[in-house]
Amino acid sequence: MKKILFNSSLPRAGSTLFQNIVSDNPEFYCTPTSPLAGYVLGAKNTHANSQAVKAQDQESMKKAFLGFCRLGMQGYFNNLTDKKLILDKSRDWGINYDLLNMINEDVKIVCMIRDVRAIYASMEKNFRKNPDKQNHIQDPSKMQGTTLAKRIDLWASGIPVGIALDRLKDVFDQGLDKKILFIRYEDLMDFPEKEMKRFYEYIGIPYYEEHQFETVTQHTYENDKFHGIYGDHILRKEFKRKPDDFNEVLGYEISNKIKNHYAWFFKKFGYV
């Protein structure tokens, strides 16, 4: 039986980096962006809406649905790896903690976070460095995405940034944050061994002493053309945090607007 752990992080917050650091441990199989949550949520939709389900004893159907998910998750990874420790990456897991806890006992979710201003700055930098590609945000005929401020508003009201932050807020509102391990991207970069030891303590296994933090080995791979211009899953070899540049990219006025809008986030996670 495999032990499946979950990475449900904010976009542009180092989740790919984290997966690859953990992958240094030969006991782990760490996924790139995973479809597994989609499979489970698809099954949930059938369970909730199928007339065939509704026509039968509901308690029996609930047990059958949970068993289907439990063994399906095991079967999924049995056909991908012989390793017993799994770290599955999807932004859909965190907000579905209670469902996961019904499927598997002792659920462990790690969530990488980052200064929201830096997240939006990263989105904008990817927008600017790909002027030759379709960005699916700028439409001059509708005056959509035609300024930096408008692009920020669009990202804040949609996928991937807006929905991720809304879900994170709901995680706190429901009190689920007490069951999740949050790691600030900035702390992982500045104090990697300390943060990785927190992860190992949280999941309840001995720390792997051979993690290397001078350079990063890429273990997970995915084709970024399917993620559009905002997909960026190729790691830098050098493990070094670049200075924050959100004030330069976004300007002080927009940076302060973001900070005020997400005041709860900055207070919760100690950003200034």
KAFEN-V661834 format. One record per residue. N is the residue number from 1. SS is DSSP state (alpha for helix, beta for strand, coil for the rest). OMEGA is omega in whole degrees, -180 to 180 (none if undefined). Layout:
# KAFEN-V661834
N_SS_OMEGA ; N_SS_OMEGA
This chain:
# KAFEN-V661834
1_coil_-179 ; 2_coil_174 ; 3_beta_-175 ; 4_beta_176 ; 5_beta_-171 ; 6_beta_175 ; 7_beta_-178 ; 8_coil_-167 ; 9_coil_172 ; 10_coil_175 ; 11_coil_177 ; 12_coil_-175 ; 13_coil_174 ; 14_coil_-179 ; 15_alpha_177 ; 16_alpha_176 ; 17_alpha_-178 ; 18_alpha_179 ; 19_alpha_-176 ; 20_alpha_174 ; 21_alpha_179 ; 22_alpha_-179 ; 23_alpha_174 ; 24_coil_178 ; 25_coil_-175 ; 26_coil_178 ; 27_coil_-173 ; 28_beta_163 ; 29_beta_-179 ; 30_beta_-174 ; 31_beta_159 ; 32_beta_175 ; 33_beta_-167 ; 34_coil_175 ; 35_coil_-171 ; 36_alpha_179 ; 37_alpha_178 ; 38_alpha_177 ; 39_alpha_-178 ; 40_alpha_-179 ; 41_alpha_173 ; 42_alpha_176 ; 43_alpha_177 ; 44_alpha_179 ; 45_alpha_177 ; 46_alpha_-180 ; 47_alpha_-176 ; 48_alpha_-169 ; 49_alpha_-176 ; 50_coil_175 ; 51_alpha_179 ; 52_alpha_176 ; 53_alpha_-177 ; 54_alpha_-177 ; 55_coil_-178 ; 56_coil_179 ; 57_coil_-170 ; 58_alpha_179 ; 59_alpha_177 ; 60_alpha_180 ; 61_alpha_178 ; 62_alpha_179 ; 63_alpha_-180 ; 64_alpha_178 ; 65_alpha_-180 ; 66_alpha_177 ; 67_alpha_177 ; 68_alpha_180 ; 69_alpha_-177 ; 70_alpha_-178 ; 71_alpha_177 ; 72_alpha_177 ; 73_alpha_177 ; 74_alpha_-180 ; 75_alpha_178 ; 76_alpha_-177 ; 77_alpha_176 ; 78_alpha_-180 ; 79_coil_177 ; 80_coil_-173 ; 81_coil_173 ; 82_coil_-178 ; 83_coil_-174 ; 84_coil_178 ; 85_beta_-175 ; 86_beta_170 ; 87_beta_-175 ; 88_beta_-174 ; 89_beta_174 ; 90_coil_178 ; 91_coil_-177 ; 92_coil_-172 ; 93_coil_-171 ; 94_alpha_-177 ; 95_alpha_179 ; 96_alpha_-179 ; 97_alpha_-176 ; 98_alpha_176 ; 99_alpha_178 ; 100_alpha_-178 ; 101_alpha_173 ; 102_alpha_-177 ; 103_alpha_-177 ; 104_coil_177 ; 105_coil_175 ; 106_coil_-179 ; 107_coil_177 ; 108_coil_180 ; 109_beta_173 ; 110_beta_-179 ; 111_beta_173 ; 112_beta_177 ; 113_beta_-179 ; 114_coil_174 ; 115_coil_-175 ; 116_alpha_178 ; 117_alpha_179 ; 118_alpha_177 ; 119_alpha_180 ; 120_alpha_177 ; 121_alpha_178 ; 122_alpha_176 ; 123_alpha_-179 ; 124_alpha_179 ; 125_alpha_177 ; 126_alpha_176 ; 127_alpha_-175 ; 128_alpha_-176 ; 129_coil_180 ; 130_coil_-177 ; 131_coil_-178 ; 132_coil_-174 ; 133_coil_176 ; 134_coil_-176 ; 135_coil_176 ; 136_coil_177 ; 137_coil_-175 ; 138_coil_179 ; 139_beta_-176 ; 140_alpha_-179 ; 141_alpha_179 ; 142_alpha_-175 ; 143_coil_-178 ; 144_beta_176 ; 145_coil_-174 ; 146_coil_174 ; 147_coil_178 ; 148_alpha_-178 ; 149_alpha_178 ; 150_alpha_178 ; 151_alpha_177 ; 152_alpha_-179 ; 153_alpha_179 ; 154_alpha_178 ; 155_alpha_-178 ; 156_alpha_-176 ; 157_coil_-176 ; 158_coil_-179 ; 159_coil_6 ; 160_coil_-168 ; 161_alpha_-175 ; 162_alpha_-178 ; 163_alpha_-180 ; 164_alpha_180 ; 165_alpha_175 ; 166_alpha_180 ; 167_alpha_179 ; 168_alpha_177 ; 169_alpha_180 ; 170_alpha_175 ; 171_alpha_179 ; 172_alpha_-180 ; 173_alpha_180 ; 174_coil_-178 ; 175_coil_-179 ; 176_alpha_-178 ; 177_alpha_-179 ; 178_alpha_-177 ; 179_alpha_-175 ; 180_beta_175 ; 181_beta_177 ; 182_beta_177 ; 183_beta_176 ; 184_beta_178 ; 185_alpha_-178 ; 186_alpha_179 ; 187_alpha_178 ; 188_alpha_-179 ; 189_alpha_-176 ; 190_alpha_-177 ; 191_coil_-171 ; 192_alpha_-178 ; 193_alpha_179 ; 194_alpha_-178 ; 195_alpha_178 ; 196_alpha_176 ; 197_alpha_175 ; 198_alpha_179 ; 199_alpha_-179 ; 200_alpha_177 ; 201_alpha_-180 ; 202_alpha_-178 ; 203_alpha_171 ; 204_coil_174 ; 205_coil_-178 ; 206_coil_178 ; 207_coil_178 ; 208_coil_-171 ; 209_coil_-173 ; 210_coil_176 ; 211_coil_179 ; 212_coil_-176 ; 213_coil_177 ; 214_coil_176 ; 215_beta_-179 ; 216_coil_175 ; 217_coil_179 ; 218_coil_178 ; 219_coil_-178 ; 220_coil_-178 ; 221_coil_172 ; 222_coil_-175 ; 223_coil_-174 ; 224_alpha_179 ; 225_alpha_179 ; 226_alpha_177 ; 227_coil_-179 ; 228_alpha_-174 ; 229_alpha_-179 ; 230_alpha_174 ; 231_coil_-176 ; 232_coil_-171 ; 233_coil_174 ; 234_coil_-175 ; 235_coil_169 ; 236_coil_-179 ; 237_coil_-177 ; 238_beta_178 ; 239_coil_-177 ; 240_coil_-180 ; 241_coil_176 ; 242_coil_178 ; 243_coil_177 ; 244_coil_-179 ; 245_coil_-175 ; 246_alpha_178 ; 247_alpha_178 ; 248_alpha_-176 ; 249_alpha_-174 ; 250_alpha_-172 ; 251_coil_-175 ; 252_alpha_-176 ; 253_alpha_-179 ; 254_alpha_178 ; 255_alpha_179 ; 256_alpha_177 ; 257_alpha_178 ; 258_alpha_-179 ; 259_alpha_-180 ; 260_alpha_-178 ; 261_alpha_-179 ; 262_coil_-177 ; 263_alpha_-180 ; 264_alpha_-179 ; 265_alpha_-178 ; 266_alpha_178 ; 267_alpha_-178 ; 268_alpha_-171 ; 269_alpha_172 ; 270_coil_174 ; 271_coil_-178 ; 272_coil_none
